[in-house]
């Protein structure tokens, strides 16, 4: 402000009026573009009740790993469309001493799973079989990931981290408008997938905002997890209910599949960005980390800051980078325990530089010129991400999913929890797009006990070897480009965390060959310029639901939840 006053000192009356107007703004107005500020710890998640559970754990002396576990289980109750105990979770963490790590709690194909399990006798894909119902379910991994993470990094007792979720399930909680609408719009799918009346289907009237929903059966399962750890889910009564449900619906997951499931510690992928920064993310079987890092490497060669936010040249160039990265994703990425993913090649700056040399600054490259594939629209963009930091500076970035909205829609009878439909994240047939329109081949073909490829991109950014940002998003294949844009918004467009999360987004994934653009993101002139370069633009309601945290230069944390796209909350203390 002082600088501005000096600069304008001898100039116009208008300028003085401007300075006066800015200075007289109420503090709240000046701060409105910042998210939640906190000194001691922060949890940003898709549901205020889950964020609150995490913050209470931090206040009780728990560390960020403890708060992550507690928030995860709370989300399995209050956010059943993606929070889960029968889905997957990827966690990337950075401890205050600089140690980094990640755990892979991805589902895997059942031991009876095989390459052609979703094809008819003529080799054609059977519609919706990998999406709805019991065969769509992968062997869940998220609970084991939480157990392992707590064993290695937690501080508080396990039971104290699960109890808040049990209380929420028993005491009930109020539905938001969005949640009520989402349950109502899924009613027919719930009825189709379940042969018994599940409590999420209301026959008397539609769900309304403010209705209280309870999860009494889920509370019992959570009690078993509280008391017996992983055995409370993968063995005993819960496993019995799970397998009984499978048998009823012609599913193929067995008791051995559940008992044998193991989350895996993996080394995160990382790359420097412009000297000061380092991007740390999830390795395969996520495609997200590698793709994000490839995009960041590509970005180094372009002046996005100078071109500006959502400028036509910026959008065109990001789109061209994305086109190439997603073509690599379709060809090279899969479960590293089954397929040799060329990680070193994909993260070699020389490879990415060469690959991006074909970008024409005035004309799009048709996706068919990169590699052929079929197209279909993106149908579902669920999953959920949350970010956690504690007062020591430990940071956890976690994305967890059932895949589609409420997963396979199957609720385990007597267990009250929903099952994932993650089998659709495999390439069910080479070249045939999944629900996200993504294609794949050999690398991501179905094999018994193999993990399906994911786009989940829980990420952490360092600046000058210190914690800078914790970030991630739901959105299927759109996760990667959402996380990419949020990071670029902060580093290149110098936005606050909240502004970066609020900002409009777009997405391109090679196939289908079009840009998904959030409504109202760009001026007509920008649209016309992009179209003149050959881009096809489809407008879409919303992309991603980011929950992120930024460490500010003064050591405070700024938490940002995606307030316009979700009911989330960043809460701290
Ligand atoms: N099911 C979404 C993902 O893992 O990418």
Boltz pocket constraint, residues with backbone or C-beta under 6 A from the ligand:
constraints:
  - pocket:
      binder: B
      contacts: [[A, 382], [A, 383], [A, 401], [A, 402], [A, 403], [A, 404], [A, 422], [A, 425], [A, 453], [A, 454], [A, 455], [A, 456], [A, 476], [A, 477]]
      max_distance: 6.0
